[in-house]
Amino acid sequence: MTTRQELHRHRWRVASSHPVSEGLLTYQSCACGQWRVTSTPLHPVAHPDLARTRAK
């Protein structure tokens, strides 16, 4: 049987974030009571070609 918590879309809210040697560590909570921890690399560049800028 599926519970009500499994049916809703989470709306994550940042509770706190902390710079660490590997990047940024973020603690997030949802109104349903669940928590998660996410990390972002120090220099996140998924598409280097899009990150380039033109000098004028």
C-alpha positions as CSV (number, residue, x, y, z in Angstrom):
1,M,0.0,0.0,0.0
2,T,1.3,3.5,-0.9
3,T,1.4,6.0,1.9
4,R,0.4,9.6,1.6
5,Q,4.0,10.7,2.0
6,E,5.1,8.7,-1.0
7,L,2.5,10.4,-3.2
8,H,3.4,14.1,-2.7
9,R,6.0,16.1,-4.5
10,H,8.7,17.3,-2.1
11,R,9.2,21.1,-1.7
12,W,12.8,21.2,-0.4
13,R,13.7,24.2,1.8
14,V,17.4,24.9,2.6
15,A,17.9,24.7,6.4
16,S,21.6,25.4,6.2
17,S,24.6,25.3,3.9
18,H,28.3,25.0,4.6
19,P,31.3,25.4,2.5
20,V,33.5,22.3,2.6
21,S,36.8,21.4,0.9
22,E,34.9,19.6,-1.9
23,G,32.3,22.4,-2.5
24,L,29.0,23.3,-0.8
25,L,27.1,21.0,1.6
26,T,23.4,21.8,1.9
27,Y,20.9,20.4,4.4
28,Q,17.3,20.6,3.1
29,S,13.9,19.7,4.7
30,C,10.4,19.1,3.3
31,A,7.2,20.0,5.1
32,C,6.4,16.2,5.2
33,G,9.3,15.8,7.7
34,Q,11.9,14.3,5.4
35,W,15.4,15.6,5.2
36,R,18.2,15.3,2.6
37,V,21.8,16.4,2.2
38,T,23.1,17.6,-1.1
39,S,26.5,18.6,-2.3
40,T,27.7,20.9,-5.1
41,P,31.2,20.6,-6.5
42,L,33.5,23.5,-5.9
43,H,33.5,24.5,-9.6
44,P,30.4,23.0,-11.2
45,V,30.6,23.4,-15.0
46,A,28.4,20.8,-16.7
47,H,28.8,22.4,-20.2
48,P,32.1,24.3,-20.4
49,D,31.2,25.6,-23.9
50,L,28.2,27.4,-22.5
51,A,30.2,28.9,-19.6
52,R,32.7,30.7,-21.9
53,T,32.2,34.4,-22.4
54,R,33.2,36.6,-25.3
55,A,35.5,39.5,-24.8
56,K,34.4,42.6,-26.6
